[in-house]
Each structure stands twice: as structure tokens, then as C-alpha cells.
């Protein structure tokens, strides 16, 4: 089984490539991603977080579970909502648990892409689901949540990370 990658690993800073093969290996990868996410007590997991530089992520949050491949994200409501956010790829060196910080995100988004069989997926989201979609989409762009923090808060978090 693949392992989580942590801040400092170049794969987390590299924009992911589109998925082109919709085969048995992709379906196995998605199942493995769900397993890794659940083992780590996460609510979302993107390919780069396990060393797979492909544009896909899985999620299970707010009674919504799914996956999306080659996603596009549209901001429907740009009002900034600041809430605590953490990341499986930014754990504390002492606790191994995600480090949380107040992080601004858009209030509402629409996520579009395809599923593992190539069928269209479209989900409108607000609240924690919208936050999760933006967080995971950022991973596909090579961005971490700490990049959205102020300089002092980002430094404080990164000093606690491995």
C-alpha cells in the first residue's frame, strides 16, 4: 500500500497530470485511496498525497462520499469563510496528527469532473464539503493549505511539521 507524503516532498508541490487511463488499475487506486484516507482519519485525499501525480481525489465528509477525476472547480460564492483546516500531509512532528489553522475559503463551489468509469460528476457544495473540495483541488495544483495562511501563521505551522 502507498504511504502518505508529507510537506517537503516535491510531489506535493508539483501540479498533477490528467488521468488518461480508466482501467482496473485506476479503480484499485481509488479503493486504496479510500483505505489510506480512513486509516489516517481524513475526510479527503488527493493523488499527490500518496505520491501519485494524477488529477484525482476521494472524499467522505458531511454525509457525502465520492471521488472525482480530472476535476474542475468553479467558485459560486466568493465570500471568504475562515475556519480551522488541517491536512494529512502537514502533521505535527510530535503528534503525527494534522496541524490546524484558520484558513480562508470560498463559501460555495461547483465541482465537475468524471468518475472512475468516465461518467460525468457535478456537485454543488457549501460549508465543509466546499472547503474539502477546495483543499483537495489545491493539492492537484501543487498548493497546500499553509500557502493560504498569513506569513506568521504559515511559519508557525511549518516549524511544527516534520
Secondary structure, 3 states (H helix, E strand, C coil): CCCCCCCCCHHHHCCCECCCCCCHHHHHHHHHHHHHHHHCCCCEEEHHHHCCCECEEEEEECCEEEEEEEEEEEEEEEEEEEEEECCCCCEECCCCCECCEEEEEEEEEEEEEECCCCCEEEEEEEHHHHHHHHHHHHHHHCCCHHHHCCHHHHHHHHHHEC
